[in-house]
C-alpha cells in the first residue's frame, strides 16, 4: 500500500509498480497477469509493462512466440485517489489519459495478445458494463421518473407517514452503482401498499400502474445480477467459478422469458464475447473440465487453439525460470457418475453427442495440453482447485500449469479489503506511522493465512 504523489498516468503507475517489484525481488518475467478495471491509464500501464517484459528477454524478443513471457506472480493493481472500487462498481479515470470522446467500454484487449503479460478486467466491472448497457437502453426514461418521485417523497412533508407506518424512506440510487438502483426499486416493491396509499392521499406522489409494472420487471431482472455480485465478494474466486455464476445468471434470465430479461441476456452475451478475447480467461476455462470437455461448447474451437498456445507459452516461460521439472505420464482420471443440477444440464445443452474419452500416455507437454480435449466433464459443484490437487501425482506438469493459469485473480475484491484494512490501521491516533512500518503491518494483516508457512 503506497501513497501516490505524482499524477496517476500509466507511465507513473508503471514506475511505482517497478519499485515494488524490486523491493520484493520479483523479476518482471515472473508476472503472469495484472487484474485491473477499465481505466485507460491502467490499461496503458499494463501495456507498457508487457512491452518491458518482452524486451527484457532477448531470446523471446528474437522469436515470433510473443506469448512466452508469462508466469507465477499474480497481482491486482490499483491506487487510492481517483478510484471507486467496490463489489458493485469499479471505475478508474485519468483526465490526462482519457481524451474527450473515448469509449472506455470498448478499449481493445489486443494488448494481451501481442505480449506475454495478460491484462484481466475485473469481473465485477464486467457485470457493471453489462448492466449499464441494459439500463441505458431499456430503463433510463423510467428510472428518471422513479427518481423524481423518490426525491419528492423524501421531503419533510411526508415524514409523518413513514413514521406512522414504520417504513424506511427509499434511498436514491447512485447512477454509477447499479446495485443501488436495484435496491431503490426493491424498496418500492417491498412497500407497494404503503406507496399506493400515499399516492391516494397525495396525488403528486402517485405511481402509475405502468410504472409499477416496470419496477416489478426491473427488480426481478436485476435480482440474479445482484446475487451474482454478492458471490463475487468471496475471496479466492477463480475464473471458472465466476463463469459458472455467469451461466447460472443467464439461465435464470432465460427462465423468466419476458422482454426485459431477454434484453438483459442480450447485454450479457455481448460482454461474454469480450471475456473470451482474453488469453488468461479462455486458458482458465480450457483447464476447467466443468466447462471444457470432449464435444463441449466452451470455449469455441478457435478459442481452444489460442488457449493451447497461451498455455504452452506459459510452460516455456516456466521452464526458463525453473528448468528442473520431472517428466511424468498422463493418464486421464476417471470420475464417478454424479447427479446433474440445472446448471449442469444448461452447460451441456446444445452440445454434440458424446463425449468420447481416450486414455493417453505421453510425455510431450504439447500433447498433454491438447489431451485436455478428452476430459470427462466434472459437475458444476466441483472445486476445480481440489480437482487439480488430486491430479498432482498423475501429471505434475499440468498440475503446475493449473496452479498458474487458475490463480489469476478475476476480481479486485482484495483491493477493497486492503483499503478497509488501511482505514482500520491508519486511525486518528496513528496518523504519523512511517510508510515502511505501515506497509509491514498491512502485509501481515492481509496475509494471515500464510503466516504458518513462514513462522516456525
N, C-alpha and C positions, 0 to 999 in steps of 0.2 A: 504494500500500500504506500504510494508516494503522492506527494503534493506537487502538482504541475504549476510551474511559474510561467512558462512560455505559452504562447497561443497553441491551441490544440490542432495543429496541422498534422497531416500524415507523416511528414518528414520528422517533425519534432517528437511525435509518438514513437516512431521507429528508433530514434536515438535513445529515448528513455528505456525502451524495451531492451535495446542492445546493452545498456548499462546494467540492467537487472540480470540478463543472461550471463554477463561477465562476472557479476558478483557471486552468482551461484554456480559458476564454472560449467555452464551449459553451452555446448557448441551449437552453432546455428543449424548444422545439418542434423541435429538431434530432434529438431522440431517437426512434428508430423502435421499439426493443424492449429489454426487460431480461430476461435469462435467469436464472432462479432455480430453486431446488428447491421443495419443497412446504411450507416453513416458513410458519406463519401470519403471523409478523412480516414475512417477506419479501413475501408476497402483499399485506399491508396497506401496506407501503412502496410497492409498485408502484401500488396503488390510489390512494394519496394523491398520488403523482407524476402519475398520469394525470389526476386532477381538477385539479391545478395547471396542467398542460399545456393543458387545455381552457379553463380560466378565464383564462389569460394571453393568449388570443387572442380579442379582443372580437368579431371578425367571426364566428368559429366558434361562440362561446357563444350568439350570437343566432340561430343556424341549427339545423336538425334533423339536419345531417350530422355526427353525433358522431364519425365516424372520420377527420376531416380532419387531425388534429394528429399526423402521423407522418412520420419521415424519418431518413435518413442515419446517425446515430450509434448504433452497436451496442455494448452493454456487458454484461458478465457480472458481476453484483454478488454479493459475498459478504463474509464477515468471518471473523476467525480464531478467536475464542473461541466456545464452544458450537457448534462446527461440525465435522462429519465429512464431508469432500468428497474422494472418490476415484472411480476409474473403476468401482468395484464397488457403492458405496452412497453416496448423498448424503442427508444429513438435517440439518435445521436446526430448532432448537426454541427457544422462549421461554416460560419458566414463567409470565410475566406475561400473555402474549397467547394462550396455548393452554389454555383452561379445561378442567377435567376433563370427559371425555366427548366432546370434539370429535373428529370423524373427519377427520383432515387429508387422507386419501386422496381424499375426495370434496368438498373445498372447491371451490366453483364457479369456473369460468373466466369467469364473466359480467363480471368487472371489465375484461376486454379487449374486450368487445362494446360497452359503453356509452361508452367513452372512447378517445382516439386511441392511447395508449401500449399496446403489446402486451406481455403477460406470457407468456414462454415457459418451460415447465417443462423442466429438464434431461432430455435423452433417457435418460441413464444412470439417472436416478431413475425414469423411466417404466418401464424394464425391471425395476428393483428392485421397484416396486409390483406388477408382473405376476407376478414370481417369488415374492414374498412371499405373494400371494394363493394361488398354486398350492401352496406348501409348507404353509401353514396349513390348507388344505382337504384335501390328499391325502397329505402326507408327515410331518405333525407327530408322530404317535404313533410311527412307525417311526424317525424321526430321534432321538427321545428314547431309544429302545432302543439305537441305534447309539452315542450319546454316552455312555451308561452303560458300554458295553463298552470304548470307547476310553479313558475315564477309568481303567478297571481295568487295561488292558494297558499303559498308560503308566507304571505304578508300577515301582519299582526292582526288584521281584521278577522281572520278565521282561526286564530289561535284557540279560542274558547271551544270550538267544535272538536279539535284534535284532543284537547284535554278531557272533555266530557266522554268521548268515545274511546279514549286511551289508545289512540292511533298515532304512530310516529309520523312526522312530516316526511314526505319524499325528498330524497337528496337529488339535486340537479346534477345531471351527468357531466363528466368532463369529455369533451369531444375527442380528445386524443386517447382516451381509455375506454374501449368499447365495453369492458366488463361493467363499468359504471352505468352505461346505457341499459344493459340488461337488468341491473339491479333497480334502476329507476322504473322501468316498465313493470318489473316483478312486484314492486311495492304497490303500484297502481292496481295490478290484477289481484293481489292478495287482499286488498281493501276496496274492492269494486263496489260493494254495498254502501260503504261509507261515502265514497266519492260520488256515487249516484244520488245519494240523499243530499249531499252538499250541492250538487248541480240543480236539484229541485228547489232548494232554498235560495240559492244564489245563481241565477241563470248565467252569469259571466263565467262561472267555473264549469259549466255543463260540458260533458264529454259525449260526443255523438256516438251512435251505435256503430257506425262505420269505423270510427277511430278506436272504439273498444275492440272491434274485430282485428284491427291491425296490431293493437297492443297484445292481444292474445296470441296471434300467429307469430309476431316478432319474438315474444318471450319464449314460446315453445321451440322456435328455430334456433335461437341463441343459447338455449339451455345445454344442448350437447357440447357446444363450444366452451361454455362456462365450465362444465365438468372437466373438459379436456385441459383447460389452463390450471385447474386445481391439481390435476395429476402431475403436471409439469413442475409443481413446486417441490416434489420429492427430489432427494439427492440421488446421484448416480443413475440418471435417466440415459440409457443408451439409445442410439438412433433407432434400433429395431423396436424398442418399447414405445418410443414416440410414434413410429409409423403404425404400430398396432392400434394405438389410441386414435390416430388419424383415421384409419379404416373403420374403426368402431363408430366414430363420429359420422362418417359418411353413410354407414349402414343405418344408423338411427334416422338420418335425414331422408334417406330413401323410403323408409317405412312410413314417414309422415305423409308423403305423396301429396303435397299441395304446392301451389305456385311459388311461395316464398322459400320453402325447403328445397325445391328444385333449383331456384336461383342461388341459394347458399351453396348447394352442392356443385353448381357450375363454377363458382368462385374458388372452391376448394380444389377442384380439378385443374384449374388454371395454375394455382400455386404449386400443386403436386408436380406439374411438369417442370417447374423451376427446381424443385428439390432434387430430381433425378439428373439435373445438369451438373451436379456437384460430385466430383470424384470420391470424396470421403463418404458421402451419403450412399451412393449406389454400391460402393465397395462394402459398406457395413451391411446393406441389405443382401448383397451377394453371399456374404459369410453367415447369414442368418437363415437356417433351414426352416424357420417358421414361415418364411415367405418365398425363399429361393429353393426350389427342388425340381426334379425332372418334370417337365411339362407345366410348371407353374408360370403364372403370368407376371410375376415380379422377380427381377426387373425385366424390361424389354430386352429383346435379343441383342440390339446394338449396344444397350447399356451393359449387358453382361460382358461383351467383348472389352469395352472400355474399363469396366471394373477389374477384369483379369489383368489388363495391362497395368493398371494402377497398383494392384496388389503385388504383382511381380516386381514393379519398380520399388515398392516399399521393401520387398525382400532383398533386392540388390543392395539397397542402402543399408539395411540391417546387416548384411554380410560385410559391407565395408567397415561398419563400426564394430561388429562382433563376429569375426570370421569362424570362430570355433563353435560351429553348430553341427550336432550329430545328424547323420542321415538315417532316417527311420523309414519303416514300411507303413504304407497307408492301407488300412482295412476299413471299409465302410461299416460303421457300427449299426447294429440292428436296434430298432426301437419297438417297444411293445405297443399294442393297439390302445387307443385311448378314446374316451367319449368325446365326440365333437361338439363344440359350442356353436352358437350362432355366428360368432366371428370366424371360427374355423371354416364353416360352410360358406361364408361370404368370401373368404380368401380363395377357396377352391373353385368358386363359381366361375364359369366361362373358361375353365382350364381345359386343355386337351385331355383325352382319355389316357390313362396311365396310372401312376407313373411307372417307369422302367428302372430297375435297380441293377447295379453292377457291383461286383467286388473287385476292386482294383488293387494291385500290388505293384508299386513302382517307387522309384527314388528320385525322379526328376520333379523339381518343385513346380515347374510349369504344368506338368500333368496332374500334380496333386491339386493345384488351384483349379484346373479345369474339371477335375473329378468331383468338385462340389456340385456340378450339374446333376449328379446322380444321387444326391442326398434324399433320404426319405423325409417327408415333411414332419416337422415337430408340431405339437399342439400349441395354440397361441398363448397358453398359460405357462409354457416352459420358460424357465430362467435361462437365457441364452448364455450368460457368463458361466453358470454352473455346467451347462452342456459342454462348453469347450474345456472346462476343467476336467470333465470326465473323459475327454479325448486326449488329455495331456500326454499319456504314455503310449497311446496308439499312434499319434503323429505329433511329435514335438514341434516340427516346423510350422504346420498350420496352426497349432495352439499358440505359438509365439506370435504369429501374424495376427491372430484373433485378439491377442492382448493389446495390440497396437491399433488395429482397424476399429475395434469396438470400443476403444477407450476414448475416442474423440467426443468431447462434450457437445451435446446438441442444444443446450440452453445456457443462459447466463445467470441462472438462479444462484450459483455460487458467488457471483459478484454482488448480488443484492444481500446475501447473507454476510458477505465481507463488510459491506457498508454498515449493516446493523451491528456487527461486532465492533467496528470502528466507533460508532456512536456510543456504545456501552463502555468503551475503553477511554476515549478522549472526553471526559466529563468536565464540568465547570471547575472541578478541583484538580484536574490533571491536564491543563492546557499547555504546560511547559515541557511535556515529555520530549526527550530527544528523538529525532526521527528514526535513528537506528534502534533505539530501545522499543519504540512503538512498533516498528517492523518485526522485531523479535517476538514481542507479545502476541501480535496477530498471527505470526507463523505458528506458534504453539496453540493459540485459541482456535484457529481454523483447521488444524491438522491433528486433533487429539487422537483420532483413531490410529494414527501412525506412530504414536509415541512408544507403544510396546515394541516396535521394531527397532527403535534407536536407543532406548533406555534399557540397560542391563542391570 
